[in-house]
Structure formats: C-alpha cells, structure tokens
Amino acid sequence: MERQQGRLVEVAGSETLWPAELVLLALGFTGPVAGVLESFGVDTDARGNALAGSDAEGGYATSVPGVFAAGDMRRGQSLVVWAIREGRQAARAVDRFLMGHSDLPR
Ligand SMILES: Cc1cc2nc3c(=O)[nH]c(=O)nc-3n(C[C@H](O)[C@H](O)[C@H](O)COP(=O)(O)OP(=O)(O)OC[C@H]3O[C@@H](n4cnc5c(N)ncnc54)[C@H](O)[C@@H]3O)c2cc1C
C-alpha cells in the first residue's frame, strides 16, 4: 500500500507470496466500508470517513437526518479512548434527537 492524498491505495503489481503455516490478519486502517456509507447516502470527508462534527449542538449527526457517526468511522483510525468518548457523546446526541433532551453525560 501507499498513501495518496491521505488514503492508503494498493500498489499495482506489488503482490508477493510468502510461505506460511499460520497467518493472523490484524488490519483495520482502511477506513469505513464505502458501500455502507453510500447505501445510507452519508456525505464523506476527503479521507472517506463519515462527515459529522463533534460539537455539543448537532454533534455526530451526518448529512442524513437520523444517521449518526462516531469513532473511527467519523474521525478515521485513532485510539480506543477516542472511540469510547465519541460513543458516549454520540449516544447523548441520539437521545436528544429522539427525545428532544438528554440526561446522559456529555
Ligand atoms: C491492529 C490495530 C491495533 C490497534 N491498537 C490500538 C492500541 O494499542 N491502542 C488504542 O487505543 N487503539 C488501538 N487501535 C485503534 C482502536 O482499536 C480503534 O480506534 C477503536 O476500536 C475504534 O472503535 P470504533 O467503535 O469506532 O470502531 P470498531 O472498534 O472498528 O467497531 C466497529 C464495529 O462495527 C462492526 N461493523 C462493521 N461493518 C458492519 C456492518 N456492515 N454491519 C454491522 N456491523 C459492522 C465491526 O465488526 C466492528 O465491531 C488499534 C486498531 C487496530 C486495527
């Protein structure tokens, strides 16, 4: 892979065969599955992540009403502490969207 304009892109012809008895794949820095975002019609940022802010008002809301995004899907590959924080804040945003208010902590 090589990084092009902030995205990892496969290098054509770079495939290599390695003899192995066991292969453990630990991959994940490839961004959200585009088909999922496309099927929801969610706008994406330049890196292919779901476009959504993290402001107190309107935070985590995507371009599609009722569709929220948080964690790696929103901010790109990052740390689990950010995913936890964003998940909690997004839960509050969803609660406010559904109920008009929320008692969940921000
Ligand atoms: C190899 C690797 C090592 C890492 N090491 C560290 C580390 O040492 N420290 C650290 O802080 N962070 C680390 N991270 C980053 C951390 O794991 C992520 O930032 C964090 O897990 C993001 O949480 P998330 O909930 O946003 O996304 P995820 O944890 O990726 O959760 C997304 C979930 O959605 C599910 N999903 C995807 N598509 C669909 C679908 N169509 N339908 C239903 N479910 C779906 C997936 O199966 C997954 O369970 C590492 C990441 C990787 C890949």
The ligand as an ORCA input file, in Angstrom:
! r2SCAN-3c Opt
* xyz 0 1
  C      -4.472     -3.615     14.549
  C      -4.983     -2.458     15.408
  C      -4.336     -2.151     16.586
  C      -4.793     -1.122     17.400
  N      -4.145     -0.845     18.572
  C      -4.612      0.113     19.370
  C      -3.989      0.367     20.634
  O      -2.993     -0.267     21.003
  N      -4.494      1.365     21.415
  C      -5.592      2.090     21.028
  O      -6.025      2.956     21.795
  N      -6.200      1.867     19.855
  C      -5.743      0.902     19.018
  N      -6.356      0.657     17.818
  C      -7.478      1.515     17.421
  C      -8.785      1.127     18.098
  O      -8.947     -0.282     18.005
  C      -9.914      1.860     17.376
  O      -9.671      3.260     17.401
  C     -11.257      1.582     18.033
  O     -11.513      0.196     18.093
  C     -12.377      2.262     17.242
  O     -13.616      1.911     17.823
  P     -14.941      2.074     16.969
  O     -16.047      1.627     17.867
  O     -15.018      3.442     16.385
  O     -14.780      1.068     15.723
  P     -14.578     -0.507     15.748
  O     -13.956     -0.976     17.017
  O     -13.882     -0.806     14.444
  O     -16.061     -1.067     15.734
  C     -16.829     -1.083     14.554
  C     -17.726     -2.304     14.623
  O     -18.651     -2.271     13.523
  C     -18.757     -3.568     13.011
  N     -19.236     -3.438     11.635
  C     -18.557     -3.009     10.543
  N     -19.334     -3.047      9.460
  C     -20.539     -3.501      9.879
  C     -21.774     -3.770      9.217
  N     -21.939     -3.565      7.921
  N     -22.790     -4.216      9.960
  C     -22.659     -4.431     11.292
  N     -21.514     -4.206     11.971
  C     -20.479     -3.745     11.260
  C     -17.360     -4.141     13.120
  O     -17.399     -5.549     13.095
  C     -16.932     -3.609     14.486
  O     -17.302     -4.470     15.531
  C      -5.919     -0.373     17.004
  C      -6.574     -0.691     15.804
  C      -6.121     -1.722     15.017
  C      -6.850     -2.072     13.743
*
